[in-house]
Amino acid sequence: MGSCRITLEELIEVIRSCDAIEIDHCTPSYFQDFVATRLSQRFPELSAKVHQLNGEQMNRLCTCIKAAQAVLRR
């Protein structure tokens, strides 16, 4: 994901941060702030990375989260 590349371990934490919600449609500006805020206390560096993602990167991250939720919630 460009200069603010997210590791697999960080991706897992992002997915966990979204566990309580169900994502129907990605709304990058709102969703980006939501995820970054959820991560900020326990993972401030990851929160900063999420804030730095551009629109395309955020869309890909959202797609990953939705796919993981689809598998986990079957």
SEFIZA-3560 file (N, C-alpha, C; in Angstrom, 3 decimals):
REM SEFIZA-3560
<numar><xx>0.824</xx><yy>-1.191</yy><zz>0.000</zz><atom>N</atom></numar>
<numar><xx>0.000</xx><yy>0.000</yy><zz>0.000</zz><atom>CA</atom></numar>
<numar><xx>0.867</xx><yy>1.254</yy><zz>0.000</zz><atom>C</atom></numar>
<numar><xx>1.775</xx><yy>1.303</yy><zz>-0.889</zz><atom>N</atom></numar>
<numar><xx>2.578</xx><yy>2.493</yy><zz>-1.042</zz><atom>CA</atom></numar>
<numar><xx>3.537</xx><yy>2.708</yy><zz>0.102</zz><atom>C</atom></numar>
<numar><xx>3.843</xx><yy>3.966</yy><zz>0.376</zz><atom>N</atom></numar>
<numar><xx>4.811</xx><yy>4.297</yy><zz>1.415</zz><atom>CA</atom></numar>
<numar><xx>4.308</xx><yy>3.977</yy><zz>2.814</zz><atom>C</atom></numar>
<numar><xx>3.019</xx><yy>3.849</yy><zz>2.980</zz><atom>N</atom></numar>
<numar><xx>2.477</xx><yy>3.503</yy><zz>4.298</zz><atom>CA</atom></numar>
<numar><xx>1.957</xx><yy>2.064</yy><zz>4.252</zz><atom>C</atom></numar>
<numar><xx>2.795</xx><yy>1.174</yy><zz>3.820</zz><atom>N</atom></numar>
<numar><xx>2.470</xx><yy>-0.243</yy><zz>3.663</zz><atom>CA</atom></numar>
<numar><xx>2.006</xx><yy>-0.846</yy><zz>4.992</zz><atom>C</atom></numar>
<numar><xx>0.920</xx><yy>-1.601</yy><zz>4.936</zz><atom>N</atom></numar>
<numar><xx>0.358</xx><yy>-2.261</yy><zz>6.111</zz><atom>CA</atom></numar>
<numar><xx>0.772</xx><yy>-3.726</yy><zz>6.081</zz><atom>C</atom></numar>
<numar><xx>1.287</xx><yy>-4.203</yy><zz>7.191</zz><atom>N</atom></numar>
<numar><xx>1.715</xx><yy>-5.600</yy><zz>7.283</zz><atom>CA</atom></numar>
<numar><xx>0.504</xx><yy>-6.503</yy><zz>7.505</zz><atom>C</atom></numar>
<numar><xx>0.717</xx><yy>-7.794</yy><zz>7.356</zz><atom>N</atom></numar>
<numar><xx>-0.347</xx><yy>-8.759</yy><zz>7.592</zz><atom>CA</atom></numar>
<numar><xx>-0.847</xx><yy>-8.673</yy><zz>9.035</zz><atom>C</atom></numar>
<numar><xx>0.068</xx><yy>-8.546</yy><zz>9.976</zz><atom>N</atom></numar>
<numar><xx>-0.313</xx><yy>-8.445</yy><zz>11.387</zz><atom>CA</atom></numar>
<numar><xx>-1.154</xx><yy>-7.186</yy><zz>11.626</zz><atom>C</atom></numar>
<numar><xx>-0.771</xx><yy>-6.099</yy><zz>10.967</zz><atom>N</atom></numar>
<numar><xx>-1.547</xx><yy>-4.867</yy><zz>11.102</zz><atom>CA</atom></numar>
<numar><xx>-2.914</xx><yy>-5.006</yy><zz>10.450</zz><atom>C</atom></numar>
<numar><xx>-2.974</xx><yy>-5.683</yy><zz>9.314</zz><atom>N</atom></numar>
<numar><xx>-4.251</xx><yy>-5.908</yy><zz>8.648</zz><atom>CA</atom></numar>
<numar><xx>-5.198</xx><yy>-6.679</yy><zz>9.560</zz><atom>C</atom></numar>
<numar><xx>-4.673</xx><yy>-7.647</yy><zz>10.268</zz><atom>N</atom></numar>
<numar><xx>-5.495</xx><yy>-8.411</yy><zz>11.219</zz><atom>CA</atom></numar>
<numar><xx>-6.068</xx><yy>-7.487</yy><zz>12.286</zz><atom>C</atom></numar>
<numar><xx>-5.269</xx><yy>-6.559</yy><zz>12.786</zz><atom>N</atom></numar>
<numar><xx>-5.758</xx><yy>-5.616</yy><zz>13.792</zz><atom>CA</atom></numar>
<numar><xx>-6.811</xx><yy>-4.680</yy><zz>13.207</zz><atom>C</atom></numar>
<numar><xx>-6.637</xx><yy>-4.278</yy><zz>11.968</zz><atom>N</atom></numar>
<numar><xx>-7.647</xx><yy>-3.435</yy><zz>11.311</zz><atom>CA</atom></numar>
<numar><xx>-8.959</xx><yy>-4.211</yy><zz>11.202</zz><atom>C</atom></numar>
<numar><xx>-8.880</xx><yy>-5.455</yy><zz>10.777</zz><atom>N</atom></numar>
<numar><xx>-10.084</xx><yy>-6.288</yy><zz>10.656</zz><atom>CA</atom></numar>
<numar><xx>-10.746</xx><yy>-6.453</yy><zz>12.021</zz><atom>C</atom></numar>
<numar><xx>-9.963</xx><yy>-6.690</yy><zz>13.049</zz><atom>N</atom></numar>
<numar><xx>-10.510</xx><yy>-6.806</yy><zz>14.403</zz><atom>CA</atom></numar>
<numar><xx>-11.192</xx><yy>-5.517</yy><zz>14.847</zz><atom>C</atom></numar>
<numar><xx>-10.627</xx><yy>-4.384</yy><zz>14.454</zz><atom>N</atom></numar>
<numar><xx>-11.206</xx><yy>-3.106</yy><zz>14.870</zz><atom>CA</atom></numar>
<numar><xx>-12.587</xx><yy>-2.878</yy><zz>14.262</zz><atom>C</atom></numar>
<numar><xx>-12.887</xx><yy>-3.602</yy><zz>13.202</zz><atom>N</atom></numar>
<numar><xx>-14.181</xx><yy>-3.456</yy><zz>12.521</zz><atom>CA</atom></numar>
<numar><xx>-15.137</xx><yy>-4.596</yy><zz>12.845</zz><atom>C</atom></numar>
<numar><xx>-14.788</xx><yy>-5.416</yy><zz>13.806</zz><atom>N</atom></numar>
<numar><xx>-15.583</xx><yy>-6.597</yy><zz>14.131</zz><atom>CA</atom></numar>
<numar><xx>-17.026</xx><yy>-6.267</yy><zz>14.521</zz><atom>C</atom></numar>
<numar><xx>-17.226</xx><yy>-5.175</yy><zz>15.201</zz><atom>N</atom></numar>
<numar><xx>-18.559</xx><yy>-4.835</yy><zz>15.719</zz><atom>CA</atom></numar>
<numar><xx>-19.475</xx><yy>-4.207</yy><zz>14.675</zz><atom>C</atom></numar>
<numar><xx>-18.967</xx><yy>-3.939</yy><zz>13.490</zz><atom>N</atom></numar>
<numar><xx>-19.800</xx><yy>-3.314</yy><zz>12.463</zz><atom>CA</atom></numar>
<numar><xx>-19.896</xx><yy>-4.218</yy><zz>11.249</zz><atom>C</atom></numar>
<numar><xx>-20.930</xx><yy>-3.975</yy><zz>10.451</zz><atom>N</atom></numar>
<numar><xx>-21.059</xx><yy>-4.683</yy><zz>9.185</zz><atom>CA</atom></numar>
<numar><xx>-20.941</xx><yy>-3.654</yy><zz>8.074</zz><atom>C</atom></numar>
<numar><xx>-20.045</xx><yy>-3.897</yy><zz>7.157</zz><atom>N</atom></numar>
<numar><xx>-19.780</xx><yy>-2.952</yy><zz>6.083</zz><atom>CA</atom></numar>
<numar><xx>-20.571</xx><yy>-3.354</yy><zz>4.849</zz><atom>C</atom></numar>
<numar><xx>-21.491</xx><yy>-2.474</yy><zz>4.439</zz><atom>N</atom></numar>
<numar><xx>-22.225</xx><yy>-2.709</yy><zz>3.198</zz><atom>CA</atom></numar>
<numar><xx>-21.514</xx><yy>-2.043</yy><zz>2.030</zz><atom>C</atom></numar>
<numar><xx>-21.271</xx><yy>-0.753</yy><zz>2.189</zz><atom>N</atom></numar>
<numar><xx>-20.601</xx><yy>0.035</yy><zz>1.152</zz><atom>CA</atom></numar>
<numar><xx>-19.457</xx><yy>0.783</yy><zz>1.794</zz><atom>C</atom></numar>
<numar><xx>-18.367</xx><yy>0.868</yy><zz>1.094</zz><atom>N</atom></numar>
<numar><xx>-17.219</xx><yy>1.604</yy><zz>1.615</zz><atom>CA</atom></numar>
<numar><xx>-17.408</xx><yy>3.088</yy><zz>1.355</zz><atom>C</atom></numar>
<numar><xx>-17.259</xx><yy>3.856</yy><zz>2.387</zz><atom>N</atom></numar>
<numar><xx>-17.300</xx><yy>5.306</yy><zz>2.268</zz><atom>CA</atom></numar>
<numar><xx>-15.963</xx><yy>5.809</yy><zz>2.794</zz><atom>C</atom></numar>
<numar><xx>-14.958</xx><yy>5.876</yy><zz>1.931</zz><atom>N</atom></numar>
<numar><xx>-13.585</xx><yy>6.111</yy><zz>2.375</zz><atom>CA</atom></numar>
<numar><xx>-13.373</xx><yy>7.223</yy><zz>3.407</zz><atom>C</atom></numar>
<numar><xx>-13.930</xx><yy>8.395</yy><zz>3.225</zz><atom>N</atom></numar>
<numar><xx>-13.621</xx><yy>9.460</yy><zz>4.185</zz><atom>CA</atom></numar>
<numar><xx>-14.159</xx><yy>9.136</yy><zz>5.583</zz><atom>C</atom></numar>
<numar><xx>-15.409</xx><yy>8.743</yy><zz>5.692</zz><atom>N</atom></numar>
<numar><xx>-15.969</xx><yy>8.391</yy><zz>6.994</zz><atom>CA</atom></numar>
<numar><xx>-15.306</xx><yy>7.133</yy><zz>7.533</zz><atom>C</atom></numar>
<numar><xx>-15.186</xx><yy>6.129</yy><zz>6.708</zz><atom>N</atom></numar>
<numar><xx>-14.665</xx><yy>4.841</yy><zz>7.151</zz><atom>CA</atom></numar>
<numar><xx>-13.206</xx><yy>4.942</yy><zz>7.568</zz><atom>C</atom></numar>
<numar><xx>-12.446</xx><yy>5.718</yy><zz>6.849</zz><atom>N</atom></numar>
<numar><xx>-11.041</xx><yy>5.911</yy><zz>7.178</zz><atom>CA</atom></numar>
<numar><xx>-10.897</xx><yy>6.526</yy><zz>8.565</zz><atom>C</atom></numar>
<numar><xx>-11.680</xx><yy>7.549</yy><zz>8.855</zz><atom>N</atom></numar>
<numar><xx>-11.644</xx><yy>8.167</yy><zz>10.181</zz><atom>CA</atom></numar>
<numar><xx>-12.100</xx><yy>7.197</yy><zz>11.263</zz><atom>C</atom></numar>
<numar><xx>-13.126</xx><yy>6.424</yy><zz>10.956</zz><atom>N</atom></numar>
<numar><xx>-13.650</xx><yy>5.447</yy><zz>11.913</zz><atom>CA</atom></numar>
<numar><xx>-12.568</xx><yy>4.435</yy><zz>12.293</zz><atom>C</atom></numar>
<numar><xx>-11.931</xx><yy>3.847</yy><zz>11.287</zz><atom>N</atom></numar>
<numar><xx>-10.911</xx><yy>2.825</yy><zz>11.534</zz><atom>CA</atom></numar>
<numar><xx>-9.728</xx><yy>3.426</yy><zz>12.285</zz><atom>C</atom></numar>
<numar><xx>-9.261</xx><yy>4.572</yy><zz>11.833</zz><atom>N</atom></numar>
<numar><xx>-8.114</xx><yy>5.207</yy><zz>12.487</zz><atom>CA</atom></numar>
<numar><xx>-8.419</xx><yy>5.533</yy><zz>13.945</zz><atom>C</atom></numar>
<numar><xx>-9.611</xx><yy>5.998</yy><zz>14.221</zz><atom>N</atom></numar>
<numar><xx>-10.002</xx><yy>6.319</yy><zz>15.599</zz><atom>CA</atom></numar>
<numar><xx>-10.060</xx><yy>5.059</yy><zz>16.457</zz><atom>C</atom></numar>
<numar><xx>-10.611</xx><yy>3.984</yy><zz>15.894</zz><atom>N</atom></numar>
<numar><xx>-10.684</xx><yy>2.721</yy><zz>16.640</zz><atom>CA</atom></numar>
<numar><xx>-9.293</xx><yy>2.178</yy><zz>16.980</zz><atom>C</atom></numar>
<numar><xx>-8.327</xx><yy>2.440</yy><zz>16.133</zz><atom>N</atom></numar>
<numar><xx>-6.970</xx><yy>1.932</yy><zz>16.331</zz><atom>CA</atom></numar>
<numar><xx>-6.100</xx><yy>2.855</yy><zz>17.179</zz><atom>C</atom></numar>
<numar><xx>-6.471</xx><yy>4.106</yy><zz>17.303</zz><atom>N</atom></numar>
<numar><xx>-5.574</xx><yy>5.135</yy><zz>17.837</zz><atom>CA</atom></numar>
<numar><xx>-5.047</xx><yy>4.871</yy><zz>19.245</zz><atom>C</atom></numar>
<numar><xx>-5.857</xx><yy>4.327</yy><zz>20.112</zz><atom>N</atom></numar>
<numar><xx>-5.405</xx><yy>4.134</yy><zz>21.492</zz><atom>CA</atom></numar>
<numar><xx>-4.407</xx><yy>2.979</yy><zz>21.621</zz><atom>C</atom></numar>
<numar><xx>-4.718</xx><yy>1.831</yy><zz>21.029</zz><atom>N</atom></numar>
<numar><xx>-3.850</xx><yy>0.655</yy><zz>21.167</zz><atom>CA</atom></numar>
<numar><xx>-2.741</xx><yy>0.592</yy><zz>20.124</zz><atom>C</atom></numar>
<numar><xx>-3.004</xx><yy>1.164</yy><zz>18.948</zz><atom>N</atom></numar>
<numar><xx>-2.054</xx><yy>1.066</yy><zz>17.839</zz><atom>CA</atom></numar>
<numar><xx>-1.895</xx><yy>2.425</yy><zz>17.159</zz><atom>C</atom></numar>
<numar><xx>-1.282</xx><yy>3.388</yy><zz>17.834</zz><atom>N</atom></numar>
<numar><xx>-1.188</xx><yy>4.742</yy><zz>17.261</zz><atom>CA</atom></numar>
<numar><xx>-0.430</xx><yy>4.808</yy><zz>15.935</zz><atom>C</atom></numar>
<numar><xx>0.599</xx><yy>4.008</yy><zz>15.772</zz><atom>N</atom></numar>
<numar><xx>1.346</xx><yy>4.030</yy><zz>14.504</zz><atom>CA</atom></numar>
<numar><xx>0.493</xx><yy>3.484</yy><zz>13.353</zz><atom>C</atom></numar>
<numar><xx>-0.261</xx><yy>2.435</yy><zz>13.619</zz><atom>N</atom></numar>
<numar><xx>-1.164</xx><yy>1.879</yy><zz>12.613</zz><atom>CA</atom></numar>
<numar><xx>-2.278</xx><yy>2.873</yy><zz>12.300</zz><atom>C</atom></numar>
<numar><xx>-2.789</xx><yy>3.530</yy><zz>13.301</zz><atom>N</atom></numar>
<numar><xx>-3.799</xx><yy>4.563</yy><zz>13.100</zz><atom>CA</atom></numar>
<numar><xx>-3.277</xx><yy>5.646</yy><zz>12.154</zz><atom>C</atom></numar>
<numar><xx>-2.038</xx><yy>6.057</yy><zz>12.356</zz><atom>N</atom></numar>
<numar><xx>-1.427</xx><yy>7.069</yy><zz>11.488</zz><atom>CA</atom></numar>
<numar><xx>-1.297</xx><yy>6.548</yy><zz>10.057</zz><atom>C</atom></numar>
<numar><xx>-0.947</xx><yy>5.265</yy><zz>9.905</zz><atom>N</atom></numar>
<numar><xx>-0.850</xx><yy>4.687</yy><zz>8.567</zz><atom>CA</atom></numar>
<numar><xx>-2.200</xx><yy>4.731</yy><zz>7.858</zz><atom>C</atom></numar>
<numar><xx>-3.247</xx><yy>4.362</yy><zz>8.583</zz><atom>N</atom></numar>
<numar><xx>-4.587</xx><yy>4.370</yy><zz>7.994</zz><atom>CA</atom></numar>
<numar><xx>-4.961</xx><yy>5.787</yy><zz>7.562</zz><atom>C</atom></numar>
<numar><xx>-4.640</xx><yy>6.773</yy><zz>8.377</zz><atom>N</atom></numar>
<numar><xx>-4.924</xx><yy>8.170</yy><zz>8.025</zz><atom>CA</atom></numar>
<numar><xx>-4.194</xx><yy>8.590</yy><zz>6.748</zz><atom>C</atom></numar>
<numar><xx>-3.045</xx><yy>7.996</yy><zz>6.465</zz><atom>N</atom></numar>
<numar><xx>-2.230</xx><yy>8.380</yy><zz>5.304</zz><atom>CA</atom></numar>
<numar><xx>-2.655</xx><yy>7.704</yy><zz>4.003</zz><atom>C</atom></numar>
<numar><xx>-3.533</xx><yy>6.713</yy><zz>4.074</zz><atom>N</atom></numar>
<numar><xx>-3.933</xx><yy>5.998</yy><zz>2.861</zz><atom>CA</atom></numar>
<numar><xx>-4.690</xx><yy>6.922</yy><zz>1.914</zz><atom>C</atom></numar>
<numar><xx>-4.442</xx><yy>6.760</yy><zz>0.619</zz><atom>N</atom></numar>
<numar><xx>-5.212</xx><yy>7.529</yy><zz>-0.358</zz><atom>CA</atom></numar>
<numar><xx>-6.522</xx><yy>6.796</yy><zz>-0.645</zz><atom>C</atom></numar>
<numar><xx>-7.352</xx><yy>7.360</yy><zz>-1.481</zz><atom>N</atom></numar>
<numar><xx>-8.671</xx><yy>6.788</yy><zz>-1.754</zz><atom>CA</atom></numar>
<numar><xx>-8.631</xx><yy>5.372</yy><zz>-2.293</zz><atom>C</atom></numar>
<numar><xx>-7.750</xx><yy>5.114</yy><zz>-3.243</zz><atom>N</atom></numar>
<numar><xx>-7.638</xx><yy>3.776</yy><zz>-3.823</zz><atom>CA</atom></numar>
<numar><xx>-7.159</xx><yy>2.766</yy><zz>-2.778</zz><atom>C</atom></numar>
<numar><xx>-6.184</xx><yy>3.142</yy><zz>-1.975</zz><atom>N</atom></numar>
<numar><xx>-5.682</xx><yy>2.253</yy><zz>-0.928</zz><atom>CA</atom></numar>
<numar><xx>-6.781</xx><yy>1.974</yy><zz>0.093</zz><atom>C</atom></numar>
<numar><xx>-7.548</xx><yy>2.982</yy><zz>0.424</zz><atom>N</atom></numar>
<numar><xx>-8.629</xx><yy>2.797</yy><zz>1.392</zz><atom>CA</atom></numar>
<numar><xx>-9.707</xx><yy>1.877</yy><zz>0.828</zz><atom>C</atom></numar>
<numar><xx>-9.997</xx><yy>2.011</yy><zz>-0.458</zz><atom>N</atom></numar>
<numar><xx>-10.968</xx><yy>1.110</yy><zz>-1.080</zz><atom>CA</atom></numar>
<numar><xx>-10.485</xx><yy>-0.336</yy><zz>-1.039</zz><atom>C</atom></numar>
<numar><xx>-9.196</xx><yy>-0.541</yy><zz>-1.287</zz><atom>N</atom></numar>
<numar><xx>-8.649</xx><yy>-1.905</yy><zz>-1.229</zz><atom>CA</atom></numar>
<numar><xx>-8.677</xx><yy>-2.453</yy><zz>0.193</zz><atom>C</atom></numar>
<numar><xx>-8.372</xx><yy>-1.600</yy><zz>1.160</zz><atom>N</atom></numar>
<numar><xx>-8.425</xx><yy>-2.025</yy><zz>2.559</zz><atom>CA</atom></numar>
<numar><xx>-9.850</xx><yy>-2.403</yy><zz>2.941</zz><atom>C</atom></numar>
<numar><xx>-10.802</xx><yy>-1.598</yy><zz>2.529</zz><atom>N</atom></numar>
<numar><xx>-12.203</xx><yy>-1.883</yy><zz>2.821</zz><atom>CA</atom></numar>
<numar><xx>-12.634</xx><yy>-3.199</yy><zz>2.184</zz><atom>C</atom></numar>
<numar><xx>-12.198</xx><yy>-3.446</yy><zz>0.967</zz><atom>N</atom></numar>
<numar><xx>-12.513</xx><yy>-4.704</yy><zz>0.291</zz><atom>CA</atom></numar>
<numar><xx>-11.951</xx><yy>-5.889</yy><zz>1.075</zz><atom>C</atom></numar>
<numar><xx>-10.742</xx><yy>-5.750</yy><zz>1.594</zz><atom>N</atom></numar>
<numar><xx>-10.138</xx><yy>-6.813</yy><zz>2.412</zz><atom>CA</atom></numar>
<numar><xx>-10.947</xx><yy>-7.054</yy><zz>3.679</zz><atom>C</atom></numar>
<numar><xx>-11.369</xx><yy>-5.980</yy><zz>4.312</zz><atom>N</atom></numar>
<numar><xx>-12.149</xx><yy>-6.104</yy><zz>5.547</zz><atom>CA</atom></numar>
<numar><xx>-13.471</xx><yy>-6.802</yy><zz>5.260</zz><atom>C</atom></numar>
<numar><xx>-14.156</xx><yy>-6.378</yy><zz>4.192</zz><atom>N</atom></numar>
<numar><xx>-15.427</xx><yy>-7.004</yy><zz>3.835</zz><atom>CA</atom></numar>
<numar><xx>-15.256</xx><yy>-8.485</yy><zz>3.523</zz><atom>C</atom></numar>
<numar><xx>-14.197</xx><yy>-8.838</yy><zz>2.820</zz><atom>N</atom></numar>
<numar><xx>-13.953</xx><yy>-10.247</yy><zz>2.482</zz><atom>CA</atom></numar>
<numar><xx>-13.701</xx><yy>-11.070</yy><zz>3.738</zz><atom>C</atom></numar>
<numar><xx>-12.911</xx><yy>-10.529</yy><zz>4.651</zz><atom>N</atom></numar>
<numar><xx>-12.632</xx><yy>-11.241</yy><zz>5.904</zz><atom>CA</atom></numar>
<numar><xx>-13.912</xx><yy>-11.411</yy><zz>6.719</zz><atom>C</atom></numar>
<numar><xx>-14.730</xx><yy>-10.366</yy><zz>6.769</zz><atom>N</atom></numar>
<numar><xx>-15.988</xx><yy>-10.474</yy><zz>7.506</zz><atom>CA</atom></numar>
<numar><xx>-16.906</xx><yy>-11.516</yy><zz>6.876</zz><atom>C</atom></numar>
<numar><xx>-16.925</xx><yy>-11.584</yy><zz>5.564</zz><atom>N</atom></numar>
<numar><xx>-17.766</xx><yy>-12.574</yy><zz>4.882</zz><atom>CA</atom></numar>
<numar><xx>-17.355</xx><yy>-13.993</yy><zz>5.260</zz><atom>C</atom></numar>
<numar><xx>-16.073</xx><yy>-14.240</yy><zz>5.358</zz><atom>N</atom></numar>
<numar><xx>-15.574</xx><yy>-15.571</yy><zz>5.734</zz><atom>CA</atom></numar>
<numar><xx>-15.857</xx><yy>-15.850</yy><zz>7.207</zz><atom>C</atom></numar>
<numar><xx>-15.604</xx><yy>-14.873</yy><zz>8.059</zz><atom>N</atom></numar>
<numar><xx>-15.730</xx><yy>-15.069</yy><zz>9.491</zz><atom>CA</atom></numar>
<numar><xx>-17.180</xx><yy>-15.144</yy><zz>9.967</zz><atom>C</atom></numar>
<numar><xx>-18.089</xx><yy>-14.557</yy><zz>9.235</zz><atom>N</atom></numar>
<numar><xx>-19.490</xx><yy>-14.486</yy><zz>9.679</zz><atom>CA</atom></numar>
<numar><xx>-20.389</xx><yy>-15.485</yy><zz>8.996</zz><atom>C</atom></numar>
<numar><xx>-19.826</xx><yy>-16.423</yy><zz>8.279</zz><atom>N</atom></numar>
<numar><xx>-20.656</xx><yy>-17.447</yy><zz>7.600</zz><atom>CA</atom></numar>
<numar><xx>-21.300</xx><yy>-18.355</yy><zz>8.578</zz><atom>C</atom></numar>
//
